[in-house]
Amino acid sequence: MFSGFMVNTWLAGTVIAILAGVVGFFVVARGASFAAHALPVGAFPGAAAALLLGTSTLGGLVIFTALGVAGITWLGRRARRDIATALALVALLGLGELFLSMTSEYAPEVESLLFGQILGVTSSEVAYLVFLATLCMVAVGVAFRPLLLTSVDEGLGQALGIAPRRGDLIFLAVLGLATAMAVPIVGTLLVFTLMVGPAGAAQLLSPRPTVALVLSTAIAITTVWSAIALSYRSGWPVGFFVGGIAALVYVTARLVTAERSRSPRDTPISQRGQDRHESP
Amino acid sequence: MSALIHALFARGLFSTATVPTAAIVGALAAVSASAAGVFTVMRGQSFAGHALGDMSAAGGSAAFLVGVSPLAGFIGIGAVTAGAISAFASRGRRARDVSTGIVLGAGLGLAGLLLYLDTTRSSTTGAAVSVMFGSMFAVASSTLPAVAAATGFVLVCVAALYRPLLLSSASGELAAVQGVRVKLAEAGFLGVLVVAVALSALTVGAVLATALLIGPAATAVRVARRPGLAIVVAAAIGIGSTWVAIVLAYDSYYWSSSHAAWPVSFFVVGVIFVTYVAVEILSSVRSRRAKYRRARSVRSTR
């Protein structure tokens, strides 16, 4: 289980878990699970287009992720964010279906893009993952303050001179970058589940952002490691185990915290500022 | 004249048996999607609607594995999903967002497993694609009565829930004061949403079901002020989109020399999206012009 070709799997899984844990913290704090789902799924047609044209998969993924970010931002100027996300997503997926229909060769490729192909990662892919993850981490580090402030409360961010639109754009760009790099290896589904599950549990367990951030990363790593081990033993797709374990961790966190008395200080930041302004 | 008709409507459009079935299924799905969609848009529940659609991929692949009708699979898994989402979601909008995400993630993991089992047991690699991206033309005419019954269910429920839903969409407290049982109305609405999404999934495929649910409704809410009128407008846009898509899908057969027709669901989504963007641009131009005119009239009165 730890020999030869599996080493790269463990490395890639760990890098992606760290990234998903950190980015996921902001996804949950901003209530942006839908965007975190839509960007990877909307990037998938890019891979289909690349397969069709015979160009690099990564290029297609990056272009379609950028299209997704642009679409959500443009449509979100006047519509509610969830509607903008839904419309951008279905428009990209519609294109994806067209690309898929134009060739009939790669149904297994499609499945691995959706559900992940973590077994069989090459060394160069790991190196590339580490590079992009570092890039992402630097971006999060630089934009940490505006990201955190606008996540807690848009009004607070505005009072400190950060336009809500800018906070959103930084966030979507980081999310998109994380997405485009992880999709070819772990699949669209796994990225999303890893971002929402561990971070959701972490923010229930600790009201303090830094603690929650560390906790979220730790849970993500544990989830990926156990999923890889279970997948190796059973031969079932790794995405199934990640989804199951993430849900299990979240439910456990809900049950544990339901016992606690709820003083305002204990409220996780995902539930603070509930009356935050939603554009009509 | 007949040349024009032939240019618009490809040969065989009116003589093929699958076309009437597709047109009826598409129209019924569009009507029920609009009735549910307008409330989904107003309540900001697009993510839940989308999650139900994606989850029906799991239902579809389970139905594929067991060998029952996909509609039954869609509705069954939808009921389970809606139950799980509402069991989790008790505290506020952002908590609901996370719990929808968790349920969706777990469900998609399950879909992955079921599709994996589909392919390993029956060695049909196309299962994933056919479940995820369905087609109106693949609907058997024997499913028509079930589709009609489901549409009837959606319409009756929306009519019954109309006032309580409207009140609770505007403000939960207001609704409670008016004697509306908010929890019950919300549970009822989730039931309606499950059936409407299942019909959409049958028509355009599991992952594109959101298009039929959200697209026409979001456009209609822009145009019509009153929710009742918005439902009618949305239904008209939905029916129009599915029918135009059927015509275009048939036409596309002649577009390239290789005679490979483009998928009908792509056209459904395309027409819906283009309609939304057109309305968006028109209304933003109009509001800018109104602002300009107001500014000018203020200046001239000074």
Interface residues (C-beta under 8 A of the other chain):
Chain A: V28 R30 G31 A32 S33 F34 A36 H37 V41 L75 R78 A79 R80 D82 I83 T85 A86 L87 L89 V90 A91 L93 G94 L95 E97 L98 L100 S101 M102 A107 P108 V110 E111 L114 F115 L189 F192 T193 V196 G197 G200 W236 P237 G239 F240 F241 V242 G243 G244 A246 A247 Y250 R254 S270 Q271 Q274 E278
Chain B: V41 G44 Q45 S46 F47 G49 H50 F88 R91 G92 R93 R94 A95 D97 V98 S99 T100 G101 I102 V103 L104 G105 A106 G107 L108 G109 L110 G112 L113 L115 Y116 T119 T125 G126 A128 V129 M132 F133 G205 V207 L208 T210 A211 I214 G215 A218 A260 W262 P263 S265 F266 V268 V269 G270 I272 F273 Y276 E280 S283 S284
